[in-house]
Amino acid sequence: MDLSIVLVAAVLASLALGVLLAHGICVAMFQIFRIHSRQVAMTRSARTAMKPAVTGGVVEG
């Protein structure tokens, strides 16, 4: 009986550790993606600021 209680406790502790580890990995990856998306947004806004405005798609000349 004592062995089964210890075994159940070990299984639950292992499960909890795995869930916490997976949560930490997900949070870290979302943080990395957030940094990347900010860099992409800054690059896009810099590119659009450098491009001349096209008026109506009509080319004169």
PQR file with spaces between the fields and no chain letter, atoms N, CA, C, O and H, PARSE charges and radii, in Angstrom:
ATOM       1  N    MET     1       0.829   -1.197    0.000 -0.4000 1.5000
ATOM       2  CA   MET     1       0.000    0.000    0.000 -0.0000 2.0000
ATOM       3  C    MET     1       0.867    1.253    0.000  0.5500 1.7000
ATOM       4  O    MET     1       0.587    2.201   -0.734 -0.5500 1.4000
ATOM       5  N    ASP     2       1.919    1.265    0.817 -0.4000 1.5000
ATOM       6  CA   ASP     2       2.789    2.438    0.892 -0.0000 2.0000
ATOM       7  C    ASP     2       3.512    2.675   -0.426  0.5500 1.7000
ATOM       8  O    ASP     2       3.740    3.816   -0.826 -0.5500 1.4000
ATOM       9  H    ASP     2       2.147    0.495    1.413  0.4000 1.0000
ATOM      10  N    LEU     3       3.869    1.587   -1.093 -0.4000 1.5000
ATOM      11  CA   LEU     3       4.582    1.711   -2.360 -0.0000 2.0000
ATOM      12  C    LEU     3       3.690    2.331   -3.433  0.5500 1.7000
ATOM      13  O    LEU     3       4.167    3.122   -4.248 -0.5500 1.4000
ATOM      14  H    LEU     3       3.684    0.660   -0.768  0.4000 1.0000
ATOM      15  N    SER     4       2.413    1.985   -3.444 -0.4000 1.5000
ATOM      16  CA   SER     4       1.512    2.533   -4.461 -0.0000 2.0000
ATOM      17  C    SER     4       1.278    4.028   -4.246  0.5500 1.7000
ATOM      18  O    SER     4       1.127    4.771   -5.216 -0.5500 1.4000
ATOM      19  H    SER     4       2.026    1.343   -2.783  0.4000 1.0000
ATOM      20  N    ILE     5       1.247    4.471   -3.007 -0.4000 1.5000
ATOM      21  CA   ILE     5       1.095    5.904   -2.720 -0.0000 2.0000
ATOM      22  C    ILE     5       2.316    6.670   -3.210  0.5500 1.7000
ATOM      23  O    ILE     5       2.192    7.746   -3.794 -0.5500 1.4000
ATOM      24  H    ILE     5       1.369    3.868   -2.220  0.4000 1.0000
ATOM      25  N    VAL     6       3.482    6.115   -2.970 -0.4000 1.5000
ATOM      26  CA   VAL     6       4.721    6.751   -3.425 -0.0000 2.0000
ATOM      27  C    VAL     6       4.765    6.771   -4.947  0.5500 1.7000
ATOM      28  O    VAL     6       5.179    7.764   -5.545 -0.5500 1.4000
ATOM      29  H    VAL     6       3.583    5.241   -2.495  0.4000 1.0000
ATOM      30  N    LEU     7       4.341    5.683   -5.573 -0.4000 1.5000
ATOM      31  CA   LEU     7       4.331    5.611   -7.029 -0.0000 2.0000
ATOM      32  C    LEU     7       3.362    6.635   -7.628  0.5500 1.7000
ATOM      33  O    LEU     7       3.702    7.310   -8.600 -0.5500 1.4000
ATOM      34  H    LEU     7       4.004    4.876   -5.088  0.4000 1.0000
ATOM      35  N    VAL     8       2.184    6.753   -7.066 -0.4000 1.5000
ATOM      36  CA   VAL     8       1.206    7.737   -7.547 -0.0000 2.0000
ATOM      37  C    VAL     8       1.740    9.152   -7.350  0.5500 1.7000
ATOM      38  O    VAL     8       1.585    9.999   -8.231 -0.5500 1.4000
ATOM      39  H    VAL     8       1.908    6.205   -6.277  0.4000 1.0000
ATOM      40  N    ALA     9       2.360    9.415   -6.220 -0.4000 1.5000
ATOM      41  CA   ALA     9       2.933   10.739   -5.965 -0.0000 2.0000
ATOM      42  C    ALA     9       4.052   11.045   -6.956  0.5500 1.7000
ATOM      43  O    ALA     9       4.166   12.175   -7.430 -0.5500 1.4000
ATOM      44  H    ALA     9       2.486    8.727   -5.505  0.4000 1.0000
ATOM      45  N    ALA    10       4.876   10.050   -7.272 -0.4000 1.5000
ATOM      46  CA   ALA    10       5.961   10.251   -8.233 -0.0000 2.0000
ATOM      47  C    ALA    10       5.409   10.524   -9.631  0.5500 1.7000
ATOM      48  O    ALA    10       5.931   11.375  -10.351 -0.5500 1.4000
ATOM      49  H    ALA    10       4.783    9.132   -6.886  0.4000 1.0000
ATOM      50  N    VAL    11       4.364    9.810  -10.010 -0.4000 1.5000
ATOM      51  CA   VAL    11       3.753   10.030  -11.324 -0.0000 2.0000
ATOM      52  C    VAL    11       3.149   11.426  -11.403  0.5500 1.7000
ATOM      53  O    VAL    11       3.334   12.120  -12.403 -0.5500 1.4000
ATOM      54  H    VAL    11       3.940    9.119   -9.424  0.4000 1.0000
ATOM      55  N    LEU    12       2.443   11.842  -10.384 -0.4000 1.5000
ATOM      56  CA   LEU    12       1.841   13.178  -10.382 -0.0000 2.0000
ATOM      57  C    LEU    12       2.901   14.276  -10.376  0.5500 1.7000
ATOM      58  O    LEU    12       2.739   15.298  -11.043 -0.5500 1.4000
ATOM      59  H    LEU    12       2.293   11.279   -9.571  0.4000 1.0000
ATOM      60  N    ALA    13       3.973   14.074   -9.632 -0.4000 1.5000
ATOM      61  CA   ALA    13       5.057   15.059   -9.614 -0.0000 2.0000
ATOM      62  C    ALA    13       5.725   15.149  -10.979  0.5500 1.7000
ATOM      63  O    ALA    13       6.059   16.240  -11.440 -0.5500 1.4000
ATOM      64  H    ALA    13       4.104   13.244   -9.090  0.4000 1.0000
ATOM      65  N    SER    14       5.917   14.014  -11.621 -0.4000 1.5000
ATOM      66  CA   SER    14       6.508   14.001  -12.957 -0.0000 2.0000
ATOM      67  C    SER    14       5.599   14.697  -13.961  0.5500 1.7000
ATOM      68  O    SER    14       6.071   15.457  -14.808 -0.5500 1.4000
ATOM      69  H    SER    14       5.646   13.127  -11.246  0.4000 1.0000
ATOM      70  N    LEU    15       4.312   14.444  -13.870 -0.4000 1.5000
ATOM      71  CA   LEU    15       3.353   15.094  -14.755 -0.0000 2.0000
ATOM      72  C    LEU    15       3.350   16.605  -14.542  0.5500 1.7000
ATOM      73  O    LEU    15       3.340   17.370  -15.506 -0.5500 1.4000
ATOM      74  H    LEU    15       3.929   13.827  -13.183  0.4000 1.0000
ATOM      75  N    ALA    16       3.358   17.027  -13.303 -0.4000 1.5000
ATOM      76  CA   ALA    16       3.370   18.459  -12.998 -0.0000 2.0000
ATOM      77  C    ALA    16       4.641   19.118  -13.521  0.5500 1.7000
ATOM      78  O    ALA    16       4.595   20.228  -14.052 -0.5500 1.4000
ATOM      79  H    ALA    16       3.366   16.405  -12.520  0.4000 1.0000
ATOM      80  N    LEU    17       5.766   18.443  -13.373 -0.4000 1.5000
ATOM      81  CA   LEU    17       7.033   18.988  -13.869 -0.0000 2.0000
ATOM      82  C    LEU    17       7.006   19.117  -15.391  0.5500 1.7000
ATOM      83  O    LEU    17       7.481   20.110  -15.943 -0.5500 1.4000
ATOM      84  H    LEU    17       5.804   17.541  -12.942  0.4000 1.0000
ATOM      85  N    GLY    18       6.454   18.118  -16.062 -0.4000 1.5000
ATOM      86  CA   GLY    18       6.352   18.176  -17.519 -0.0000 2.0000
ATOM      87  C    GLY    18       5.458   19.304  -17.993  0.5500 1.7000
ATOM      88  O    GLY    18       5.774   19.982  -18.970 -0.5500 1.4000
ATOM      89  H    GLY    18       6.069   17.311  -15.614  0.4000 1.0000
ATOM      90  N    VAL    19       4.347   19.507  -17.307 -0.4000 1.5000
ATOM      91  CA   VAL    19       3.428   20.593  -17.673 -0.0000 2.0000
ATOM      92  C    VAL    19       4.098   21.948  -17.455  0.5500 1.7000
ATOM      93  O    VAL    19       3.977   22.840  -18.294 -0.5500 1.4000
ATOM      94  H    VAL    19       4.090   18.956  -16.513  0.4000 1.0000
ATOM      95  N    LEU    20       4.795   22.105  -16.349 -0.4000 1.5000
ATOM      96  CA   LEU    20       5.488   23.371  -16.088 -0.0000 2.0000
ATOM      97  C    LEU    20       6.597   23.622  -17.106  0.5500 1.7000
ATOM      98  O    LEU    20       6.798   24.758  -17.538 -0.5500 1.4000
ATOM      99  H    LEU    20       4.894   21.380  -15.668  0.4000 1.0000
ATOM     100  N    LEU    21       7.308   22.580  -17.485 -0.4000 1.5000
ATOM     101  CA   LEU    21       8.364   22.722  -18.488 -0.0000 2.0000
ATOM     102  C    LEU    21       7.770   23.115  -19.843  0.5500 1.7000
ATOM     103  O    LEU    21       8.293   24.003  -20.516 -0.5500 1.4000
ATOM     104  H    LEU    21       7.144   21.658  -17.134  0.4000 1.0000
ATOM     105  N    ALA    22       6.687   22.461  -20.240 -0.4000 1.5000
ATOM     106  CA   ALA    22       6.033   22.793  -21.508 -0.0000 2.0000
ATOM     107  C    ALA    22       5.503   24.228  -21.490  0.5500 1.7000
ATOM     108  O    ALA    22       5.598   24.938  -22.492 -0.5500 1.4000
ATOM     109  H    ALA    22       6.262   21.739  -19.693  0.4000 1.0000
ATOM     110  N    HIS    23       4.955   24.648  -20.370 -0.4000 1.5000
ATOM     111  CA   HIS    23       4.455   26.021  -20.247 -0.0000 2.0000
ATOM     112  C    HIS    23       5.604   27.016  -20.390  0.5500 1.7000
ATOM     113  O    HIS    23       5.469   28.027  -21.078 -0.5500 1.4000
ATOM     114  H    HIS    23       4.878   24.071  -19.556  0.4000 1.0000
ATOM     115  N    GLY    24       6.723   26.735  -19.747 -0.4000 1.5000
ATOM     116  CA   GLY    24       7.882   27.619  -19.853 -0.0000 2.0000
ATOM     117  C    GLY    24       8.406   27.722  -21.272  0.5500 1.7000
ATOM     118  O    GLY    24       8.782   28.804  -21.723 -0.5500 1.4000
ATOM     119  H    GLY    24       6.833   25.914  -19.188  0.4000 1.0000
ATOM     120  N    ILE    25       8.433   26.595  -21.981 -0.4000 1.5000
ATOM     121  CA   ILE    25       8.887   26.608  -23.373 -0.0000 2.0000
ATOM     122  C    ILE    25       7.937   27.431  -24.236  0.5500 1.7000
ATOM     123  O    ILE    25       8.383   28.214  -25.074 -0.5500 1.4000
ATOM     124  H    ILE    25       8.129   25.716  -21.615  0.4000 1.0000
ATOM     125  N    CYS    26       6.635   27.260  -24.039 -0.4000 1.5000
ATOM     126  CA   CYS    26       5.654   28.030  -24.818 -0.0000 2.0000
ATOM     127  C    CYS    26       5.771   29.528  -24.554  0.5500 1.7000
ATOM     128  O    CYS    26       5.719   30.327  -25.490 -0.5500 1.4000
ATOM     129  H    CYS    26       6.273   26.624  -23.358  0.4000 1.0000
ATOM     130  N    VAL    27       5.927   29.910  -23.310 -0.4000 1.5000
ATOM     131  CA   VAL    27       6.066   31.329  -22.970 -0.0000 2.0000
ATOM     132  C    VAL    27       7.328   31.903  -23.614  0.5500 1.7000
ATOM     133  O    VAL    27       7.303   33.009  -24.152 -0.5500 1.4000
ATOM     134  H    VAL    27       5.970   29.261  -22.550  0.4000 1.0000
ATOM     135  N    ALA    28       8.425   31.157  -23.558 -0.4000 1.5000
ATOM     136  CA   ALA    28       9.679   31.627  -24.160 -0.0000 2.0000
ATOM     137  C    ALA    28       9.544   31.773  -25.673  0.5500 1.7000
ATOM     138  O    ALA    28      10.027   32.752  -26.242 -0.5500 1.4000
ATOM     139  H    ALA    28       8.445   30.258  -23.121  0.4000 1.0000
ATOM     140  N    MET    29       8.900   30.821  -26.324 -0.4000 1.5000
ATOM     141  CA   MET    29       8.747   30.901  -27.776 -0.0000 2.0000
ATOM     142  C    MET    29       7.830   32.057  -28.179  0.5500 1.7000
ATOM     143  O    MET    29       8.100   32.740  -29.167 -0.5500 1.4000
ATOM     144  H    MET    29       8.508   30.026  -25.861  0.4000 1.0000
ATOM     145  N    PHE    30       6.754   32.285  -27.430 -0.4000 1.5000
ATOM     146  CA   PHE    30       5.898   33.431  -27.730 -0.0000 2.0000
ATOM     147  C    PHE    30       6.650   34.745  -27.545  0.5500 1.7000
ATOM     148  O    PHE    30       6.418   35.694  -28.294 -0.5500 1.4000
ATOM     149  H    PHE    30       6.534   31.731  -26.628  0.4000 1.0000
ATOM     150  N    GLN    31       7.537   34.820  -26.573 -0.4000 1.5000
ATOM     151  CA   GLN    31       8.350   36.019  -26.372 -0.0000 2.0000
ATOM     152  C    GLN    31       9.281   36.235  -27.567  0.5500 1.7000
ATOM     153  O    GLN    31       9.444   37.360  -28.040 -0.5500 1.4000
ATOM     154  H    GLN    31       7.725   34.049  -25.964  0.4000 1.0000
ATOM     155  N    ILE    32       9.890   35.151  -28.050 -0.4000 1.5000
ATOM     156  CA   ILE    32      10.767   35.255  -29.223 -0.0000 2.0000
ATOM     157  C    ILE    32       9.963   35.704  -30.439  0.5500 1.7000
ATOM     158  O    ILE    32      10.419   36.563  -31.194 -0.5500 1.4000
ATOM     159  H    ILE    32       9.758   34.237  -27.666  0.4000 1.0000
ATOM     160  N    PHE    33       8.769   35.132  -30.643 -0.4000 1.5000
ATOM     161  CA   PHE    33       7.939   35.532  -31.778 -0.0000 2.0000
ATOM     162  C    PHE    33       7.511   36.984  -31.666  0.5500 1.7000
ATOM     163  O    PHE    33       7.412   37.676  -32.680 -0.5500 1.4000
ATOM     164  H    PHE    33       8.398   34.434  -30.030  0.4000 1.0000
ATOM     165  N    ARG    34       7.256   37.460  -30.454 -0.4000 1.5000
ATOM     166  CA   ARG    34       6.867   38.855  -30.257 -0.0000 2.0000
ATOM     167  C    ARG    34       8.017   39.783  -30.657  0.5500 1.7000
ATOM     168  O    ARG    34       7.798   40.798  -31.318 -0.5500 1.4000
ATOM     169  H    ARG    34       7.337   36.898  -29.631  0.4000 1.0000
ATOM     170  N    ILE    35       9.236   39.434  -30.256 -0.4000 1.5000
ATOM     171  CA   ILE    35      10.405   40.236  -30.635 -0.0000 2.0000
ATOM     172  C    ILE    35      10.555   40.243  -32.151  0.5500 1.7000
ATOM     173  O    ILE    35      10.811   41.289  -32.748 -0.5500 1.4000
ATOM     174  H    ILE    35       9.414   38.609  -29.719  0.4000 1.0000
ATOM     175  N    HIS    36      10.395   39.072  -32.776 -0.4000 1.5000
ATOM     176  CA   HIS    36      10.534   38.971  -34.228 -0.0000 2.0000
ATOM     177  C    HIS    36       9.461   39.795  -34.942  0.5500 1.7000
ATOM     178  O    HIS    36       9.760   40.483  -35.918 -0.5500 1.4000
ATOM     179  H    HIS    36      10.187   38.223  -32.290  0.4000 1.0000
ATOM     180  N    SER    37       8.228   39.734  -34.471 -0.4000 1.5000
ATOM     181  CA   SER    37       7.157   40.479  -35.136 -0.0000 2.0000
ATOM     182  C    SER    37       7.377   41.983  -35.009  0.5500 1.7000
ATOM     183  O    SER    37       7.043   42.733  -35.926 -0.5500 1.4000
ATOM     184  H    SER    37       7.984   39.175  -33.678  0.4000 1.0000
ATOM     185  N    ARG    38       7.928   42.427  -33.896 -0.4000 1.5000
ATOM     186  CA   ARG    38       8.236   43.861  -33.757 -0.0000 2.0000
ATOM     187  C    ARG    38       9.330   44.275  -34.735  0.5500 1.7000
ATOM     188  O    ARG    38       9.262   45.360  -35.313 -0.5500 1.4000
ATOM     189  H    ARG    38       8.199   41.818  -33.151  0.4000 1.0000
ATOM     190  N    GLN    39      10.338   43.423  -34.926 -0.4000 1.5000
ATOM     191  CA   GLN    39      11.399   43.739  -35.876 -0.0000 2.0000
ATOM     192  C    GLN    39      10.854   43.802  -37.298  0.5500 1.7000
ATOM     193  O    GLN    39      11.228   44.689  -38.066 -0.5500 1.4000
ATOM     194  H    GLN    39      10.393   42.542  -34.456  0.4000 1.0000
ATOM     195  N    VAL    40       9.980   42.874  -37.652 -0.4000 1.5000
ATOM     196  CA   VAL    40       9.381   42.875  -38.986 -0.0000 2.0000
ATOM     197  C    VAL    40       8.526   44.122  -39.180  0.5500 1.7000
ATOM     198  O    VAL    40       8.561   44.733  -40.248 -0.5500 1.4000
ATOM     199  H    VAL    40       9.677   42.154  -37.028  0.4000 1.0000
ATOM     200  N    ALA    41       7.769   44.501  -38.174 -0.4000 1.5000
ATOM     201  CA   ALA    41       6.928   45.697  -38.276 -0.0000 2.0000
ATOM     202  C    ALA    41       7.787   46.947  -38.448  0.5500 1.7000
ATOM     203  O    ALA    41       7.447   47.828  -39.237 -0.5500 1.4000
ATOM     204  H    ALA    41       7.741   44.004  -37.307  0.4000 1.0000
ATOM     205  N    MET    42       8.886   47.027  -37.723 -0.4000 1.5000
ATOM     206  CA   MET    42       9.773   48.186  -37.865 -0.0000 2.0000
ATOM     207  C    MET    42      10.390   48.225  -39.256  0.5500 1.7000
ATOM     208  O    MET    42      10.513   49.299  -39.845 -0.5500 1.4000
ATOM     209  H    MET    42       9.162   46.311  -37.082  0.4000 1.0000
ATOM     210  N    THR    43      10.779   47.072  -39.790 -0.4000 1.5000
ATOM     211  CA   THR    43      11.360   47.017  -41.129 -0.0000 2.0000
ATOM     212  C    THR    43      10.334   47.430  -42.178  0.5500 1.7000
ATOM     213  O    THR    43      10.657   48.180  -43.100 -0.5500 1.4000
ATOM     214  H    THR    43      10.679   46.200  -39.312  0.4000 1.0000
ATOM     215  N    ARG    44       9.116   46.952  -42.046 -0.4000 1.5000
ATOM     216  CA   ARG    44       8.067   47.310  -43.010 -0.0000 2.0000
ATOM     217  C    ARG    44       7.738   48.792  -42.956  0.5500 1.7000
ATOM     218  O    ARG    44       7.551   49.422  -43.997 -0.5500 1.4000
ATOM     219  H    ARG    44       8.853   46.343  -41.298  0.4000 1.0000
ATOM     220  N    SER    45       7.664   49.351  -41.766 -0.4000 1.5000
ATOM     221  CA   SER    45       7.350   50.774  -41.672 -0.0000 2.0000
ATOM     222  C    SER    45       8.496   51.616  -42.212  0.5500 1.7000
ATOM     223  O    SER    45       8.260   52.684  -42.778 -0.5500 1.4000
ATOM     224  H    SER    45       7.816   48.838  -40.921  0.4000 1.0000
ATOM     225  N    ALA    46       9.726   51.160  -42.051 -0.4000 1.5000
ATOM     226  CA   ALA    46      10.866   51.891  -42.606 -0.0000 2.0000
ATOM     227  C    ALA    46      10.853   51.817  -44.128  0.5500 1.7000
ATOM     228  O    ALA    46      11.180   52.798  -44.796 -0.5500 1.4000
ATOM     229  H    ALA    46       9.918   50.292  -41.591  0.4000 1.0000
ATOM     230  N    ARG    47      10.480   50.672  -44.683 -0.4000 1.5000
ATOM     231  CA   ARG    47      10.420   50.534  -46.143 -0.0000 2.0000
ATOM     232  C    ARG    47       9.309   51.390  -46.731  0.5500 1.7000
ATOM     233  O    ARG    47       9.504   52.021  -47.770 -0.5500 1.4000
ATOM     234  H    ARG    47      10.215   49.875  -44.141  0.4000 1.0000
ATOM     235  N    THR    48       8.149   51.423  -46.087 -0.4000 1.5000
ATOM     236  CA   THR    48       7.045   52.220  -46.630 -0.0000 2.0000
ATOM     237  C    THR    48       7.327   53.708  -46.499  0.5500 1.7000
ATOM     238  O    THR    48       6.831   54.500  -47.300 -0.5500 1.4000
ATOM     239  H    THR    48       7.991   50.910  -45.243  0.4000 1.0000
ATOM     240  N    ALA    49       8.106   54.101  -45.515 -0.4000 1.5000
ATOM     241  CA   ALA    49       8.458   55.512  -45.371 -0.0000 2.0000
ATOM     242  C    ALA    49       9.428   55.936  -46.469  0.5500 1.7000
ATOM     243  O    ALA    49       9.458   57.108  -46.845 -0.5500 1.4000
ATOM     244  H    ALA    49       8.509   53.458  -44.864  0.4000 1.0000
ATOM     245  N    MET    50      10.221   54.998  -46.987 -0.4000 1.5000
ATOM     246  CA   MET    50      11.209   55.321  -48.012 -0.0000 2.0000
ATOM     247  C    MET    50      10.617   55.299  -49.417  0.5500 1.7000
ATOM     248  O    MET    50      11.153   55.955  -50.310 -0.5500 1.4000
ATOM     249  H    MET    50      10.196   54.046  -46.682  0.4000 1.0000
ATOM     250  N    LYS    51       9.525   54.563  -49.642 -0.4000 1.5000
ATOM     251  CA   LYS    51       8.932   54.456  -50.974 -0.0000 2.0000
ATOM     252  C    LYS    51       8.131   55.716  -51.296  0.5500 1.7000
ATOM     253  O    LYS    51       7.460   56.266  -50.423 -0.5500 1.4000
ATOM     254  H    LYS    51       9.089   54.030  -48.917  0.4000 1.0000
ATOM     255  N    PRO    52       8.200   56.179  -52.561 -0.5600 1.5000
ATOM     256  CA   PRO    52       7.356   57.319  -52.943  0.2800 2.0000
ATOM     257  C    PRO    52       5.900   56.874  -53.051  0.5500 1.7000
ATOM     258  O    PRO    52       5.608   55.722  -53.374 -0.5500 1.4000
ATOM     259  N    ALA    53       5.017   57.787  -52.782 -0.4000 1.5000
ATOM     260  CA   ALA    53       3.588   57.481  -52.832 -0.0000 2.0000
ATOM     261  C    ALA    53       3.137   57.365  -54.279  0.5500 1.7000
ATOM     262  O    ALA    53       3.502   58.192  -55.115 -0.5500 1.4000
ATOM     263  H    ALA    53       5.253   58.722  -52.520  0.4000 1.0000
ATOM     264  N    VAL    54       2.357   56.359  -54.572 -0.4000 1.5000
ATOM     265  CA   VAL    54       1.804   56.170  -55.907 -0.0000 2.0000
ATOM     266  C    VAL    54       0.381   56.705  -55.876  0.5500 1.7000
ATOM     267  O    VAL    54      -0.423   56.311  -55.031 -0.5500 1.4000
ATOM     268  H    VAL    54       2.060   55.688  -53.893  0.4000 1.0000
ATOM     269  N    THR    55       0.077   57.614  -56.814 -0.4000 1.5000
ATOM     270  CA   THR    55      -1.247   58.235  -56.814 -0.0000 2.0000
ATOM     271  C    THR    55      -2.117   57.571  -57.868  0.5500 1.7000
ATOM     272  O    THR    55      -1.932   57.803  -59.062 -0.5500 1.4000
ATOM     273  H    THR    55       0.731   57.933  -57.500  0.4000 1.0000
ATOM     274  N    GLY    56      -3.030   56.776  -57.452 -0.4000 1.5000
ATOM     275  CA   GLY    56      -4.011   56.186  -58.349 -0.0000 2.0000
ATOM     276  C    GLY    56      -3.464   55.152  -59.312  0.5500 1.7000
ATOM     277  O    GLY    56      -4.210   54.657  -60.157 -0.5500 1.4000
ATOM     278  H    GLY    56      -3.180   56.587  -56.482  0.4000 1.0000
ATOM     279  N    GLY    57      -2.222   54.815  -59.218 -0.4000 1.5000
ATOM     280  CA   GLY    57      -1.643   53.813  -60.092 -0.0000 2.0000
ATOM     281  C    GLY    57      -1.428   54.290  -61.520  0.5500 1.7000
ATOM     282  O    GLY    57      -1.177   53.472  -62.404 -0.5500 1.4000
ATOM     283  H    GLY    57      -1.616   55.217  -58.532  0.4000 1.0000
ATOM     284  N    VAL    58      -1.520   55.593  -61.767 -0.4000 1.5000
ATOM     285  CA   VAL    58      -1.346   56.138  -63.111 -0.0000 2.0000
ATOM     286  C    VAL    58       0.091   56.609  -63.268  0.5500 1.7000
ATOM     287  O    VAL    58       0.601   57.379  -62.454 -0.5500 1.4000
ATOM     288  H    VAL    58      -1.724   56.257  -61.048  0.4000 1.0000
ATOM     289  N    VAL    59       0.733   56.136  -64.323 -0.4000 1.5000
ATOM     290  CA   VAL    59       2.108   56.548  -64.596 -0.0000 2.0000
ATOM     291  C    VAL    59       2.063   57.638  -65.650  0.5500 1.7000
ATOM     292  O    VAL    59       1.509   57.449  -66.733 -0.5500 1.4000
ATOM     293  H    VAL    59       0.319   55.511  -64.985  0.4000 1.0000
ATOM     294  N    GLU    60       2.646   58.769  -65.328 -0.4000 1.5000
ATOM     295  CA   GLU    60       2.643   59.888  -66.268 -0.0000 2.0000
ATOM     296  C    GLU    60       3.880   59.808  -67.148  0.5500 1.7000
ATOM     297  O    GLU    60       4.933   59.329  -66.728 -0.5500 1.4000
ATOM     298  H    GLU    60       3.096   58.923  -64.448  0.4000 1.0000
ATOM     299  N    GLY    61       3.731   60.291  -68.384 -0.4000 1.5000
ATOM     300  CA   GLY    61       4.903   60.383  -69.231 -0.0000 2.0000
ATOM     301  C    GLY    61       4.727   59.730  -70.481  0.5500 1.7000
ATOM     302  O    GLY    61       5.640   59.724  -71.307 -0.5500 1.4000
ATOM     303  H    GLY    61       2.875   60.680  -68.725  0.4000 1.0000
